[in-house]
Amino acid sequence: MSIATTAGTPGVNRFTRHQLLRTAHLFASDPDLHRYVDLDARERTWTRLDATEHLEIWLIAWPVGSGTGWHDHLESEGAFLTVRGELAEQTWASGTVHDRFLWEGEGRSFGARHVHNVGNLGDRPALSVHVYSPALRGMTRYTLVDDVLRPLGVERAGEQW
């Protein structure tokens, strides 16, 4: 598959969280989406479906037991939608971990600097669409130690994710 890089929509340089989630739903409606990633891989695999400076769309395959670890998306807002399987999301707010499950067809949006940990706790591979605005510049990685979320460092876009 070739990565699409489009010119975008002239004059549109920012998307609301609602628009990001609607975009995730639009891309998730492709019945052949699963063909762009290896659902039998032992580790998470991903491919960028489309990108402009202001909007980036990713498809991620999640083997059973795989996860992201704690991270944010720097200044990008985002949304993600579970296309197949189920995903668990832990978020960090007010010094507390909050758990949420996203079943097939369910998604959520989030603001810039949102810190979360996403994983597949289900019994079969999962598939999800992720949308960011502006396009991802990187992620801050965190570790949770003694009920404190501590930054480990920033991974810039183009480096090993």
N, C-alpha and C positions, 0 to 999 in steps of 0.2 A: 504494500500500500504506500502511496506517496503522501507526504504531509501536505495538506492544503494551506497555503498562505494567501489570503485574499486581501483585497484593498479595503474591505469593510464598507460601511455606509458613510458617504461623505457627510461631515458635520456631526456625526454621532461619535463622541469620544468618551462617554461614560454611560454605564448601565445601572439601573436600580437593582436591588436584590430580587425584586419580583420578576424583572425582565431576565435576570440570570437564571432563575429557576424555570421560567417558561422556555428559555433556550435549551436548558438541560432536557426538559420534557420533549421538545421538538427533536433533538438529536437522538434521544432514547427511543423514539417511535420507529426508527429504522429497524425492520425485522432481520436484516442481515448484519447488524452491528457486531454480533459475536464473532464474525469471521475476521475481524481486524486484530484480534488478540488471541493468544494461546490459552484457552481455558483449562488445559491440562498441565500447564507449567507448574513447577514446584514453588516458584516465587511470584510475587506480583509482577505483572507485565502491563505496559501502558503504551498508548500511541496518541499522538496529538492529532485530532480530527480537523482542526482549523485554528488559525491564529491571525490576529492583527495586533497592532500596538495596543489596542483598547479592549480586546476580547480574545480569550484563549479557551479552547475546548479540548478536553482530554477524555479518553476512554481507558478505564482501568479494569483489569481482570484480577480477582482476588481468590487465590487458592484457600482452602479451608485452613484456618489458623493464621493466616497472614495479616499483617497490620502495618500502619504507618509509623507508629511511635508518636510521641507528643510533638506538635509543630504548629506554626502559624504560616501565613502566606504574605508576610511583610505588609505592604500597603494595599494589597488586592482584596477586594470583596469577592465572594464566591457563592456557589451553589453546587450541590451534588444530588444525584438521583440514583437510587438503586434500580437497575434494569432487570437483574436476575439475582435470585438468592436473597440474602439478608445481610445487612451490615450493622455493626454496633458502633456508636459514636460516644466517646467520653469527651465532655467539655470541662473547662476549668473556669469557674466563675466564683467570685467572692471567697476564694480560698477553699473551695469545695469541688470535688469531682461529681459531675452529673452524667448519668447514663441515659442513652436513648437508642432505640432500635429502629432501623429503617428497612421495611419489607419491600418486596417488589412493587415498583410504581410510586414509592414514597421518597420524598426528597426534602431538602431544607436549604435555606440560604443563610449567609452569615456576613458580618461586617469585617472590615479590615482589622488585622491584629487578633482575630478570633483564634484561640488556641484549642486544639482538639487532638484526639487520638482515634483513628478509625480502623476497624478490623472486621474480618469475617469470622464470626463465632459460630456460624451455621455448619451444616453437615454436607454442603455441596459448594462448588465454586460460585462466586458472585461476580457480577458485572455492574459497573457504574459509570455514569457520565458526570464530569466535573467541568464547571465553567467559571472563569475568573475575569475580573475587570478591575484595573487594567491587567494586561497580560502579566503572568507571574514573572517577577524579577528574582525570586528566591524564597527561601523558607528559613525561619529560625527553628532550630531543633531544641527540645527541652528534655529534661529528666525530672521525674517526680521523686523527691527524696525527703523523707520525714514530713510528709504533707506540705512540702514547699516545691513549687514548680521553678526549676532553675534552668536558665538558658545554657546550652552547650556550645552554640555557635550558629553562624548563618551559612547556608548553602546557597550560592548564587546560581541563577538559571544558567544552564549549559554545563554545570559541573555534575558529577555523579549524584543522582537523587537517590 
